[in-house]
Amino acid sequence: MYNRYFGGCNVQKQDLILCLRKERVERTAKHVKETREAKKGAKDAWRRHTESEPRSELA
């Protein structure tokens, strides 16, 4: 019972924290990559759309 009070579980706790942090960093990197790809797709689609429209000059 007193083992926890005297730091007996610190190693396990630190290992758990590092493991959870690693998973979070990997998940965040994956989400950033997916978001960049989605934005690139939308930007390309918009560019194709605007290039295909004939421009009318208002001068």
SULQUI-V110348 format. One line per field, one symbol per residue. psi: psi as a letter, one per 40 degrees, with the letter a starting at -180 (. if undefined). A space follows every 10 residues. Layout:
psi->???
//
This chain:
psi->dedddeeded dddddddddd dddddddddd dddddddddd dddddddddd ddhhhhhf.
//
